[in-house]
Amino acid sequence: MKEMKIKKNHNDVQNILKRLDDLAYNLWWSWNPRAQEIFKEFSPLIWEATNHNPVAIRKQFSETELLARLGDQDFLSRLLSVLDSFESYMKKRDGDGGSKSSRKPDKLIAYFCAEFGIHECLPFYSGGLGILAGDHVKSASDLNIPLIGVGLFYRQGYFQQRIDPNGNQQENYPTTDPTNVPVELVLDQTGKPLICSVTIGNSVVHFQGWKVNVGRSVIYLLDTDVPENDEHFRGLTALAYGGDINTRIRQEIILGIGGVRFLRALKIEPTVFHMNEGHAAFLTLELYREQLAKNIPKNKAKLSVRNQCIFTTHTPVPAGHDRFPADLIEFTLKPFADWMKISIKELMRCGQTVNMEERGEFVMTILGLKFSRVANGVSEKHGQISRLMWSDLYPGVKSNKVPIGHVTNGIHITSWASGRAWEFWERHNSHRWKDHLNDPKFWKHVTNSKIVSDNELWALRYEQRRDLVEFIRSLARNQKAFGGPTGEEALYRLLSFDALTIGFARRFAPYKRALLLFSDLVKAQELFDDPQRPIQIIFAGKAHPRDNDGKEFLHQVIDMTHKHPFFGKVIFLENYDMNVAHHLISGCDVWLNNPRRPLEASGTSGQKIAINGGLHLSILDGWWSEAYNGKNGWAIGEKVKDNSSPEEIDRRDADSLYNVLSNDLIPAFYQRDKNGIPKKWIERMRNAMRTIIPVYNTHRMVTEYSKKYYFTKK
């Protein structure tokens, strides 16, 4: 009867179309595989061609087609179930994981970040910082914590990576059409684009905003490509981390000062401003200007700003923090300083320690720290490093008493569970797993062999490994960087469905040591040329366009894919993005991470594999220094501080890596019982799920921010 009613009632079809539009423009679907599957079924071709963009899909089917599709009772049932789930989620007022106790209805957090990685169809991110920010906002939505994001609208994104026939990285910058992705232009009360402005040097720069709905949270992305601007300013926000130092400071003025003004224009009054890294720290100067404009004395004005702000640093080396010379600060911010009725020298001191004044250098992290009531690093170890790094800011205070704490990063579990893993946990936990993401007792219970058998876990691993290999084989028909079989031959010979599969995917910077596994070619050849215990490794990642050393490391990795016995077993996937990451973290048995210590502030890529049954092999740095218990993965090298030369440390770490692989990890994978099940391996999988999933996730992380920083004055 329901089928006949829908076929005959135009209003019912219109209602479903409206509900589908609401869903397409809300990124909630990005962490619900069943919602994604609905859009994919309308047009698998466009789904793949647009990097899984439901807005592009929605524009391709008509009311007539929908009416016909609703005749399929199975499709109709699944469609209505997804729509009902979405609408129920949006109406839900209470979250889980401590949100009831953390939420304060009179509070609002404005979360500023230079990039947000929410989904691959919105390429406004470059890497880990953006992915973390996207996951942070998603968990805030799930937990019903009142938070809005502020960032920049990069029409040309970071860059699209292609590898030429010589193995060199080439960059191109396709433009995102905002009318064809899930964003909405912010309008004023007259229905026209809401335009705000900042003064940069001698110029007034205008910008508009795009609204991104992320579940119950919202992100505003600021965009200078408006008719009111001169041509050279219209492209100011086009590229993520593009251009020179002049572009960088201008982008950060738009983000920080412009971001506050945009929120004010929307009549949004945050009670907390969270700066996620120093790129956003100029927001403190705008808050300071607002206070001075009310004739509030400077000391009280600064205190008022500090009471509103918190700061998170992600970088454990001084060179990684934005620094601007005095002449650039004077040129770009002189009018701003005049409005504040302070001198440039006084403004410069906002971003300096006493010892830095003679150097004429302005540091964004110092600005953020000076004007924040609390600050934190992103792992326990990084908090310790940050207290030492910035101790000059707190003269007379012992380094261990410097007021920089830590909140260890996590990941949004449901976003990073593969479709197979998502359905796996749905079957075994009757939908309860999503409500217990940071409940260790729950994960200890559900990973028990009485709940989930070894056979089922091993089947999940095999299914996901096959999915990954087939994904790579399909790409190999067009990609030149593989070094293995291409074209139709790749469908049958590239990689193996049975081999231990290792993943290494991250930014190509020298300290990441992508080639550590190949530092001793004799040992590496022995590992890859063993027919009884085959292994394979998949690399992915981009080098910054101006990082020639990183590009050379990438080139060397690609060269390795052409050499015997690595041919067809060592693979490089070009154009690493969130889509490629999803395939890798679900299909790889092991995630390899081997940067030089202590340069990994936290890291999150290795946290994404546990929900999919993968295991982590890493240097004891960042989050792994806290998480590793000897049974939930493997460690490379020692945890103790090593003052040896970088070359000697690299040699020792390489020896440790070869030893772990040869004597522990690979044997555990291939030691099977009479039914072909690697019992010891699966016990590590269970241990990883119990100890990593409920702790290293953004539900726990955002709840911790709420209790420690968002909703307290201390």
C-alpha positions as CSV (number, residue, x, y, z in Angstrom):
1,M,0.0,0.0,0.0
2,K,2.9,2.4,0.8
3,E,4.3,1.8,-2.7
4,M,1.0,2.7,-4.4
5,K,0.6,5.8,-2.3
6,I,4.0,7.1,-3.3
7,K,3.5,6.4,-6.9
8,K,0.2,8.3,-7.0
9,N,1.0,11.1,-4.7
10,H,3.2,13.9,-6.1
11,N,3.6,15.5,-2.7
12,D,5.2,12.3,-1.3
13,V,7.8,12.3,-4.1
14,Q,8.5,16.0,-3.6
15,N,8.9,15.4,0.1
16,I,11.4,12.6,-0.5
17,L,13.3,14.9,-2.9
18,K,13.5,17.6,-0.3
19,R,14.7,15.1,2.3
20,L,17.4,13.9,-0.1
21,D,18.5,17.4,-0.8
22,D,18.9,18.1,2.9
23,L,20.9,14.9,3.3
24,A,23.1,15.6,0.3
25,Y,24.1,19.0,1.8
26,N,24.9,17.7,5.2
27,L,28.2,15.8,5.6
28,W,26.5,13.4,8.0
29,W,26.4,11.0,5.1
30,S,30.2,11.0,5.1
31,W,30.3,8.8,8.2
32,N,27.3,6.6,7.3
33,P,28.1,4.0,4.6
34,R,24.5,3.2,4.0
35,A,23.7,6.8,3.1
36,Q,26.7,6.8,0.7
37,E,25.4,3.6,-0.9
38,I,22.0,5.2,-1.6
39,F,23.6,8.0,-3.6
40,K,26.0,5.6,-5.3
41,E,23.1,3.5,-6.5
42,F,21.6,6.4,-8.4
43,S,24.8,6.7,-10.6
44,P,27.9,4.6,-9.9
45,L,29.7,6.4,-12.7
46,I,29.1,10.0,-11.4
47,W,29.8,8.8,-7.9
48,E,33.3,7.7,-8.8
49,A,33.9,10.5,-11.3
50,T,33.1,13.3,-8.7
51,N,35.1,11.7,-5.8
52,H,31.8,10.5,-4.2
53,N,29.9,13.8,-4.3
54,P,26.1,13.4,-3.5
55,V,25.3,16.9,-4.7
56,A,26.6,16.1,-8.1
57,I,24.5,12.9,-8.0
58,R,21.4,14.7,-6.8
59,K,21.6,17.0,-9.8
60,Q,21.6,14.1,-12.2
61,F,18.3,12.5,-11.4
62,S,14.8,13.9,-11.8
63,E,11.5,13.5,-10.1
64,T,10.5,11.1,-12.8
65,E,13.5,8.8,-12.2
66,L,13.0,8.9,-8.5
67,L,9.3,8.0,-8.9
68,A,10.4,5.0,-10.9
69,R,13.1,4.0,-8.5
70,L,10.7,4.0,-5.6
71,G,9.0,1.1,-7.2
72,D,11.8,-1.1,-6.0
73,Q,10.6,-2.0,-2.5
74,D,14.1,-2.9,-1.3
75,F,15.6,0.4,-2.4
76,L,12.6,2.3,-1.0
77,S,13.0,0.6,2.4
78,R,16.7,1.4,2.6
79,L,16.2,5.0,1.4
80,L,13.6,5.7,4.0
81,S,15.6,4.1,6.7
82,V,18.6,6.3,5.9
83,L,16.5,9.4,5.7
84,D,14.8,8.6,9.0
85,S,18.2,7.9,10.7
86,F,19.5,11.3,9.5
87,E,16.5,13.2,10.7
88,S,16.5,11.4,14.0
89,Y,20.2,12.3,14.4
90,M,19.5,15.9,13.7
91,K,16.7,16.1,16.2
92,K,18.6,14.3,19.0
93,R,19.7,16.7,21.7
94,D,22.0,14.6,23.8
95,G,25.2,12.9,22.7
96,D,27.3,10.2,24.3
97,G,30.7,9.9,25.8
98,G,30.3,12.5,28.5
99,S,28.5,15.1,26.4
100,K,25.6,15.4,28.8
101,S,27.9,16.4,31.6
102,S,30.1,18.5,29.4
103,R,27.6,20.5,27.4
104,K,26.7,24.0,28.5
105,P,23.8,25.5,26.7
106,D,25.1,29.1,27.2
107,K,28.5,28.2,25.7
108,L,29.7,28.2,22.1
109,I,33.1,27.2,20.9
110,A,34.5,28.8,17.7
111,Y,37.1,26.4,16.4
112,F,39.6,28.1,14.0
113,C,41.8,26.1,11.7
114,A,43.6,26.8,8.4
115,E,42.2,23.6,6.9
116,F,39.4,21.1,7.3
117,G,39.4,17.6,5.9
118,I,35.8,16.4,6.0
119,H,35.5,14.3,2.9
120,E,37.4,13.8,-0.4
121,C,34.8,15.7,-2.5
122,L,35.7,18.9,-0.5
123,P,39.5,19.2,-1.2
124,F,40.1,22.0,1.3
125,Y,42.9,20.2,3.2
126,S,46.5,19.2,2.8
127,G,47.0,16.6,5.4
128,G,46.9,15.6,9.1
129,L,46.0,19.0,10.6
130,G,43.0,19.3,8.4
131,I,41.9,15.7,8.9
132,L,42.1,16.1,12.6
133,A,40.0,19.3,12.4
134,G,37.3,17.6,10.4
135,D,37.2,14.7,12.8
136,H,37.0,17.2,15.7
137,V,34.0,18.9,14.3
138,K,32.3,15.5,13.5
139,S,32.7,14.3,17.1
140,A,31.4,17.7,18.4
141,S,28.3,17.0,16.3
142,D,27.9,13.5,17.6
143,L,28.4,14.6,21.2
144,N,26.1,17.6,20.7
145,I,28.8,20.0,21.9
146,P,28.1,23.6,20.6
147,L,30.9,24.2,18.2
148,I,31.3,25.9,14.9
149,G,34.4,25.8,12.7
150,V,36.1,28.7,10.8
151,G,38.5,28.1,8.0
152,L,39.3,29.1,4.4
153,F,37.7,28.2,1.1
154,Y,40.5,26.9,-1.1
155,R,38.9,26.8,-4.6
156,Q,42.1,25.1,-5.9
157,G,42.8,23.1,-2.8
158,Y,46.3,21.9,-1.9
159,F,47.2,20.3,-5.3
160,Q,46.5,17.2,-7.3
161,Q,49.5,15.0,-7.6
162,R,50.5,13.1,-10.8
163,I,53.7,11.2,-11.4
164,D,55.4,11.6,-14.8
165,P,57.1,8.8,-16.7
166,N,60.4,9.7,-15.1
167,G,59.0,9.2,-11.6
168,N,58.8,12.9,-10.7
169,Q,55.9,14.6,-8.9
170,Q,53.9,17.0,-11.0
171,E,51.3,19.3,-9.5
172,N,48.1,20.7,-10.9
173,Y,45.4,22.7,-9.4
174,P,41.8,22.1,-10.6
175,T,39.2,24.5,-9.4
176,T,36.3,23.4,-7.3
177,D,32.9,24.6,-8.5
178,P,31.1,25.6,-5.2
179,T,27.7,25.2,-6.9
180,N,28.4,21.5,-7.4
181,V,29.6,20.4,-3.9
182,P,27.9,20.3,-0.5
183,V,28.4,23.9,0.5
184,E,26.0,26.8,0.7
185,L,26.8,30.5,0.2
186,V,26.1,32.6,3.3
187,L,23.6,35.3,2.5
188,D,22.6,38.5,4.3
189,Q,19.1,39.5,5.3
190,T,18.4,40.9,1.8
191,G,19.4,37.6,0.1
192,K,22.7,38.8,-1.2
193,P,26.1,37.3,-0.3
194,L,27.2,38.4,3.1
195,I,30.4,40.4,2.5
196,C,32.9,41.4,5.2
197,S,36.3,43.0,4.9
198,V,39.7,43.4,6.5
199,T,42.4,46.0,5.7
200,I,45.8,44.5,4.6
201,G,48.5,47.2,4.1
202,N,46.9,49.9,2.0
203,S,44.1,47.7,0.6
204,V,40.7,46.7,1.8
205,V,40.1,43.0,1.1
206,H,36.6,41.7,0.9
207,F,35.5,38.1,1.5
208,Q,32.3,36.0,1.6
209,G,31.6,32.7,3.4
210,W,30.5,29.2,2.5
211,K,28.6,27.2,5.0
212,V,29.3,23.5,5.4
213,N,26.8,21.4,7.4
214,V,28.6,18.7,9.3
215,G,25.9,16.8,11.2
216,R,24.7,19.2,13.9
217,S,27.8,21.3,13.6
218,V,28.6,24.0,11.0
219,I,31.9,25.2,9.4
220,Y,32.3,28.6,7.7
221,L,34.9,28.8,5.0
222,L,36.0,32.3,4.0
223,D,36.6,33.2,0.3
224,T,38.1,36.3,-1.3
225,D,37.0,35.5,-4.8
226,V,34.4,38.2,-4.9
227,P,33.7,41.0,-7.4
228,E,34.5,43.7,-4.8
229,N,38.2,42.7,-4.8
230,D,41.0,43.6,-7.2
231,E,42.0,40.6,-9.3
232,H,45.2,39.8,-7.3
233,F,43.2,39.6,-4.1
234,R,40.5,37.4,-5.6
235,G,42.9,34.5,-5.7
236,L,44.2,35.1,-2.2
237,T,42.4,32.1,-0.7
238,A,42.6,29.9,-3.8
239,L,45.5,27.6,-2.6
240,A,46.1,25.9,0.6
241,Y,49.6,26.8,1.8
242,G,50.4,28.2,-1.6
243,G,52.4,31.2,-2.6
244,D,55.1,33.0,-0.6
245,I,55.3,34.5,2.9
246,N,53.3,37.5,1.7
247,T,50.4,35.2,0.7
248,R,50.7,33.3,4.0
249,I,50.3,36.3,6.3
250,R,47.4,37.7,4.2
251,Q,45.6,34.4,4.4
252,E,46.1,34.3,8.1
253,I,44.7,37.8,8.5
254,I,41.6,36.7,6.6
255,L,41.3,33.6,8.8
256,G,41.9,35.2,12.2
257,I,40.8,38.8,12.0
258,G,38.3,38.1,9.2
259,G,36.9,35.0,10.9
260,V,36.0,37.0,14.0
261,R,34.4,39.7,11.9
262,F,32.4,37.2,9.9
263,L,31.0,35.6,13.0
264,R,30.1,39.0,14.4
265,A,28.3,39.8,11.1
266,L,26.3,36.6,11.6
267,K,25.5,37.7,15.2
268,I,27.3,34.6,16.4
269,E,28.9,35.3,19.8
270,P,31.3,32.5,20.8
271,T,32.3,32.2,24.4
272,V,35.5,30.3,23.6
273,F,37.9,30.7,20.6
274,H,39.9,27.6,20.0
275,M,43.0,28.2,17.8
276,N,44.0,24.9,16.2
277,E,47.7,25.8,15.5
278,G,49.2,29.3,15.0
279,H,47.7,30.0,11.6
280,A,44.6,31.4,13.3
281,A,46.3,33.4,16.1
282,F,45.6,36.8,14.5
283,L,42.0,36.4,15.9
284,T,43.4,37.4,19.3
285,L,44.4,40.8,17.9
286,E,40.9,41.4,16.6
287,L,39.4,40.4,20.0
288,Y,42.0,42.8,21.6
289,R,41.0,45.6,19.2
290,E,37.3,45.1,20.1
291,Q,38.1,45.5,23.8
292,L,40.3,48.6,23.2
293,A,37.5,50.1,21.1
294,K,35.3,50.0,24.2
295,N,38.0,52.1,26.0
296,I,38.9,49.2,28.3
297,P,42.4,49.6,29.7
298,K,45.0,47.5,27.9
299,N,45.7,45.1,30.8
300,K,42.1,44.4,31.3
301,A,41.6,44.1,27.6
302,K,44.3,41.5,27.3
303,L,42.9,39.6,30.3
304,S,39.5,39.5,28.6
305,V,41.0,38.1,25.4
306,R,42.9,35.4,27.3
307,N,39.8,34.4,29.2
308,Q,38.1,33.7,25.8
309,C,41.0,31.8,24.1
310,I,42.7,28.4,24.1
311,F,45.5,27.4,21.9
312,T,46.6,24.0,20.5
313,T,50.1,23.6,19.0
314,H,50.9,20.7,16.7
315,T,54.6,21.3,15.8
316,P,57.5,20.0,17.8
317,V,60.3,21.8,16.0
318,P,60.8,25.6,16.0
319,A,61.2,25.9,12.2
320,G,57.6,24.6,11.8
321,H,56.0,27.6,13.3
322,D,55.0,30.6,11.2
323,R,57.4,33.5,11.6
324,F,57.1,36.9,9.9
325,P,59.7,39.7,9.7
326,A,59.1,43.0,11.3
327,D,58.9,44.9,8.0
328,L,56.1,42.6,6.7
329,I,54.2,42.9,10.0
330,E,54.5,46.7,9.8
331,F,53.4,46.8,6.1
332,T,50.4,44.5,6.5
333,L,49.2,45.5,10.0
334,K,50.1,49.2,10.4
335,P,46.5,50.4,9.8
336,F,45.3,47.8,12.3
337,A,47.8,49.0,14.9
338,D,46.7,52.6,14.3
339,W,43.0,51.6,15.0
340,M,44.1,50.0,18.2
341,K,46.2,53.1,19.1
342,I,49.3,51.0,19.7
343,S,52.7,51.3,18.1
344,I,54.1,48.6,15.7
345,K,56.7,47.9,18.3
346,E,54.0,47.1,20.9
347,L,52.2,45.0,18.4
348,M,55.4,43.1,17.5
349,R,55.9,42.3,21.2
350,C,52.6,40.3,21.1
351,G,54.4,37.7,19.0
352,Q,57.8,37.8,20.7
353,T,59.7,36.8,23.8
354,V,61.9,39.3,25.4
355,N,65.0,37.6,23.9
356,M,63.5,37.9,20.4
357,E,62.9,41.6,20.2
358,E,66.3,42.4,18.6
359,R,65.8,39.8,15.9
360,G,62.7,41.6,14.6
361,E,60.7,38.4,14.2
362,F,57.0,37.8,14.9
363,V,56.0,34.2,15.8
364,M,52.3,33.2,15.4
365,T,52.6,30.5,18.1
366,I,53.9,33.1,20.6
367,L,50.9,35.3,19.8
368,G,48.5,32.4,20.4
369,L,50.2,31.4,23.7
370,K,50.4,35.0,25.0
371,F,46.7,35.6,24.5
372,S,45.3,32.2,25.7
373,R,44.3,31.2,29.2
374,V,45.3,27.6,28.4
375,A,47.3,25.8,25.8
376,N,48.1,22.2,24.9
377,G,50.2,19.9,22.8
378,V,48.7,16.9,21.1
379,S,50.3,14.0,23.0
380,E,51.9,13.6,26.4
381,K,55.4,13.6,24.9
382,H,54.6,16.6,22.7
383,G,53.3,18.5,25.7
384,Q,56.7,17.9,27.4
385,I,58.5,19.1,24.3
386,S,56.3,22.2,24.0
387,R,56.9,23.2,27.6
388,L,60.7,23.1,26.9
389,M,60.4,24.9,23.5
390,W,58.4,27.8,24.8
391,S,59.8,28.2,28.3
392,D,61.3,31.6,27.4
393,L,57.7,32.9,27.5
394,Y,57.5,32.1,31.2
395,P,60.7,33.5,32.8
396,G,61.3,32.2,36.3
397,V,59.0,29.2,35.7
398,K,60.6,25.7,35.7
399,S,60.0,24.0,32.3
400,N,57.9,21.2,33.9
401,K,55.6,24.0,35.3
402,V,55.1,25.9,32.1
403,P,51.4,26.1,31.5
404,I,51.1,24.0,28.4
405,G,49.2,20.7,28.9
406,H,48.3,18.0,26.5
407,V,45.3,16.4,24.9
408,T,46.3,13.4,22.8
409,N,44.8,13.5,19.3
410,G,42.3,10.9,18.1
411,I,40.2,10.0,15.1
412,H,36.5,10.0,14.3
413,I,36.0,6.2,14.4
414,T,32.8,6.0,12.3
415,S,34.4,8.1,9.5
416,W,37.3,5.7,9.3
417,A,35.5,2.4,9.6
418,S,35.3,0.9,6.1
419,G,31.9,0.0,4.8
420,R,32.7,-3.7,5.5
421,A,33.9,-3.0,9.0
422,W,30.9,-0.7,9.7
423,E,28.5,-3.4,8.8
424,F,30.6,-6.0,10.7
425,W,30.2,-4.1,13.9
426,E,26.5,-3.4,13.2
427,R,25.9,-7.2,12.9
428,H,27.8,-8.0,16.1
429,N,26.8,-5.2,18.3
430,S,23.2,-4.4,17.2
431,H,24.1,-0.7,16.5
432,R,25.4,-0.2,20.0
433,W,29.0,0.2,19.0
434,K,28.5,3.8,17.8
435,D,27.2,4.8,21.2
436,H,30.2,3.3,23.1
437,L,33.1,4.6,21.1
438,N,35.1,5.7,24.2
439,D,33.9,2.9,26.5
440,P,36.8,0.5,27.3
441,K,34.5,-2.0,29.1
442,F,32.3,-2.2,26.0
443,W,35.2,-2.9,23.7
444,K,36.7,-5.4,26.0
445,H,33.4,-7.2,26.0
446,V,32.6,-7.1,22.2
447,T,36.1,-8.2,21.2
448,N,35.8,-11.4,23.2
449,S,36.0,-14.5,21.1
450,K,32.6,-15.5,22.3
451,I,31.1,-12.4,20.6
452,V,33.4,-12.3,17.6
453,S,35.1,-15.5,16.5
454,D,38.7,-15.7,15.1
455,N,37.2,-17.0,11.9
456,E,35.0,-13.9,11.5
457,L,37.9,-11.5,12.2
458,W,40.1,-13.3,9.7
459,A,37.4,-13.3,7.1
460,L,37.0,-9.5,7.6
461,R,40.8,-9.0,7.1
462,Y,40.7,-11.1,3.9
463,E,37.7,-9.2,2.5
464,Q,39.3,-5.8,3.1
465,R,42.7,-6.9,1.7
466,R,41.0,-8.1,-1.5
467,D,39.1,-4.8,-1.7
468,L,42.4,-2.9,-1.5
469,V,44.2,-5.0,-4.0
470,E,41.3,-4.7,-6.5
471,F,41.2,-1.0,-6.0
472,I,44.9,-0.7,-6.8
473,R,44.6,-3.0,-9.8
474,S,41.9,-0.9,-11.2
475,L,44.0,2.3,-10.7
476,A,47.0,0.6,-12.3
477,R,45.3,0.5,-15.7
478,N,45.8,4.2,-16.0
479,Q,48.6,5.1,-13.5
480,K,52.2,5.1,-14.6
481,A,53.9,5.2,-11.2
482,F,53.3,1.6,-10.1
483,G,56.4,-0.1,-11.4
484,G,54.4,-3.3,-11.7
485,P,52.1,-4.7,-14.4
486,T,49.7,-2.2,-15.9
487,G,46.7,-2.3,-18.2
488,E,44.7,-5.5,-18.4
489,E,47.7,-7.5,-17.0
490,A,47.4,-5.6,-13.7
491,L,44.0,-7.2,-13.2
492,Y,45.6,-10.5,-12.6
493,R,49.3,-10.0,-11.5
494,L,49.7,-6.9,-9.4
495,L,50.0,-7.6,-5.7
496,S,48.6,-10.7,-3.9
497,F,45.4,-11.3,-2.0
498,D,47.3,-13.6,0.4
499,A,50.5,-11.6,1.2
500,L,51.1,-9.6,4.3
501,T,50.3,-6.1,3.3
502,I,52.0,-3.0,4.8
503,G,50.9,0.6,4.3
504,F,53.0,3.7,4.5
505,A,51.1,6.9,3.6
506,R,52.0,10.4,4.8
507,R,53.6,13.6,3.6
508,F,56.9,13.0,1.9
509,A,59.3,14.9,4.1
510,P,62.9,13.7,4.9
511,Y,62.2,13.2,8.6
512,K,59.4,10.7,7.8
513,R,62.1,8.3,6.5
514,A,60.0,6.7,3.8
515,L,63.0,4.6,2.7
516,L,64.0,3.2,6.1
517,L,62.8,-0.2,5.1
518,F,65.1,-0.2,2.1
519,S,68.2,1.3,3.8
520,D,69.8,-2.2,3.7
521,L,68.9,-3.6,0.3
522,V,70.2,-7.1,1.1
523,K,67.9,-7.4,4.1
524,A,65.0,-5.8,2.2
525,Q,65.5,-8.2,-0.7
526,E,65.4,-11.2,1.7
527,L,62.1,-10.1,3.1
528,F,60.5,-9.4,-0.3
529,D,61.9,-12.5,-2.0
530,D,60.6,-15.1,0.4
531,P,58.0,-17.2,-1.4
532,Q,56.9,-18.9,1.8
533,R,56.2,-15.7,3.6
534,P,55.4,-13.0,1.0
535,I,55.1,-9.4,1.9
536,Q,54.1,-6.3,0.0
537,I,54.1,-2.6,0.8
538,I,51.9,0.3,-0.6
539,F,53.2,3.8,-0.4
540,A,51.2,7.0,-0.9
541,G,51.8,10.7,-0.1
542,K,52.6,14.1,-1.5
543,A,55.8,16.2,-1.2
544,H,55.2,19.9,-0.7
545,P,55.6,21.7,-4.1
546,R,58.6,23.6,-2.7
547,D,60.2,20.7,-0.8
548,N,62.8,19.4,-3.2
549,D,64.2,17.0,-0.7
550,G,60.8,15.5,-0.1
551,K,60.3,15.2,-3.9
552,E,63.6,13.3,-4.1
553,F,62.6,10.8,-1.5
554,L,59.4,10.3,-3.4
555,H,61.3,9.7,-6.6
556,Q,63.5,7.2,-4.9
557,V,60.5,5.3,-3.6
558,I,59.1,5.1,-7.2
559,D,62.5,3.9,-8.4
560,M,62.3,1.1,-5.9
561,T,59.1,-0.1,-7.5
562,H,60.9,-0.9,-10.7
563,K,63.7,-3.0,-9.1
564,H,63.8,-6.8,-8.5
565,P,62.5,-8.3,-6.3
566,F,60.3,-5.4,-5.4
567,F,58.6,-5.2,-8.8
568,G,54.8,-5.6,-8.3
569,K,55.3,-5.9,-4.6
570,V,56.2,-2.3,-3.8
571,I,53.6,0.1,-5.0
572,F,53.2,3.8,-5.0
573,L,49.7,5.3,-5.2
574,E,49.6,8.8,-6.6
575,N,47.3,11.7,-5.4
576,Y,46.9,10.6,-1.8
577,D,43.6,11.9,-0.5
578,M,40.9,10.8,2.0
579,N,39.5,8.3,-0.5
580,V,42.9,6.6,-1.0
581,A,43.4,6.7,2.8
582,H,40.1,4.9,3.4
583,H,41.2,2.1,1.1
584,L,44.7,1.8,2.7
585,I,43.7,1.9,6.3
586,S,41.1,-0.7,5.8
587,G,43.0,-3.1,3.5
588,C,46.5,-3.0,5.0
589,D,47.3,-5.6,7.7
590,V,50.1,-3.3,9.1
591,W,50.5,0.4,9.2
592,L,54.2,1.5,9.2
593,N,55.3,4.8,10.8
594,N,59.0,5.5,11.2
595,P,59.8,9.2,11.5
596,R,62.8,10.4,13.5
597,R,62.0,11.0,17.2
598,P,60.8,13.3,18.6
599,L,59.3,14.9,15.4
600,E,55.9,13.2,15.5
601,A,53.8,15.5,17.6
602,S,51.0,12.9,17.7
603,G,50.1,11.3,14.4
604,T,46.7,9.9,13.8
605,S,46.9,7.7,10.6
606,G,47.9,4.6,12.6
607,Q,44.8,5.1,14.9
608,K,42.5,4.6,11.9
609,I,43.4,0.9,11.4
610,A,42.2,-0.7,14.6
611,I,38.5,-0.5,13.9
612,N,39.3,-2.3,10.6
613,G,41.4,-5.0,12.2
614,G,44.8,-3.6,11.3
615,L,47.9,-3.4,13.5
616,H,50.4,-0.6,14.0
617,L,54.2,-0.8,13.6
618,S,55.8,2.4,14.7
619,I,58.5,4.4,16.3
620,L,57.7,5.1,20.0
621,D,56.8,8.7,19.4
622,G,53.6,10.8,19.6
623,W,50.4,8.8,20.4
624,W,52.1,5.4,20.0
625,S,54.5,6.2,22.9
626,E,51.4,6.3,25.1
627,A,49.3,3.5,23.4
628,Y,51.8,0.7,22.9
629,N,51.6,-2.0,25.5
630,G,53.8,-4.7,23.9
631,K,50.7,-6.7,22.7
632,N,48.7,-4.4,20.6
633,G,51.2,-3.8,17.7
634,W,54.9,-3.5,17.4
635,A,57.5,-0.8,18.3
636,I,60.6,0.2,16.3
637,G,63.7,1.3,18.3
638,E,63.7,2.4,21.9
639,K,61.7,4.9,23.9
640,V,64.7,6.4,25.6
641,K,66.3,9.7,24.4
642,D,69.2,9.1,22.0
643,N,71.8,11.7,21.5
644,S,73.6,9.9,18.7
645,S,74.0,11.3,15.3
646,P,71.0,11.2,12.9
647,E,72.8,8.7,10.7
648,E,73.5,6.4,13.7
649,I,69.9,6.6,14.9
650,D,68.7,5.8,11.4
651,R,70.9,2.7,11.3
652,R,69.7,1.5,14.7
653,D,66.1,2.0,13.8
654,A,66.5,0.2,10.5
655,D,68.1,-2.7,12.4
656,S,65.2,-2.7,14.8
657,L,62.7,-2.6,11.9
658,Y,64.3,-5.6,10.2
659,N,64.5,-7.5,13.4
660,V,60.8,-6.9,14.3
661,L,59.7,-7.9,10.8
662,S,61.9,-11.0,10.5
663,N,61.6,-12.5,13.9
664,D,58.2,-11.4,15.2
665,L,55.7,-9.7,12.9
666,I,56.0,-11.8,9.7
667,P,56.2,-15.1,11.6
668,A,53.0,-14.2,13.6
669,F,51.1,-13.5,10.4
670,Y,52.1,-16.8,8.7
671,Q,51.8,-19.1,11.8
672,R,48.5,-20.7,11.1
673,D,46.4,-23.4,12.8
674,K,44.9,-26.4,10.9
675,N,42.1,-24.1,9.7
676,G,44.5,-21.5,8.4
677,I,43.9,-19.0,11.2
678,P,46.9,-17.0,12.6
679,K,45.9,-17.2,16.3
680,K,48.7,-15.1,17.7
681,W,48.1,-12.4,15.1
682,I,44.4,-12.2,15.8
683,E,45.0,-12.0,19.6
684,R,47.0,-8.8,18.8
685,M,44.1,-7.6,16.7
686,R,41.8,-8.0,19.7
687,N,44.2,-6.3,22.0
688,A,44.6,-3.4,19.6
689,M,40.8,-3.0,19.4
690,R,40.4,-3.1,23.2
691,T,43.2,-0.6,23.9
692,I,43.1,1.8,20.9
693,I,39.5,2.2,19.7
694,P,38.0,3.5,23.0
695,V,40.9,5.8,23.8
696,Y,42.4,7.2,20.6
697,N,39.3,8.7,19.2
698,T,37.9,12.2,18.8
699,H,34.9,11.5,21.1
700,R,37.3,11.0,23.9
701,M,39.5,13.9,22.7
702,V,36.6,16.5,22.3
703,T,35.1,15.4,25.7
704,E,38.6,16.0,27.2
705,Y,38.8,19.5,25.6
706,S,35.3,20.2,27.0
707,K,36.0,19.2,30.5
708,K,39.5,20.6,30.7
709,Y,39.3,23.8,28.6
710,Y,36.0,24.6,26.9
711,F,33.7,24.7,29.9
712,T,36.0,25.8,32.6
713,K,37.9,29.0,33.3
714,K,41.0,27.2,34.6
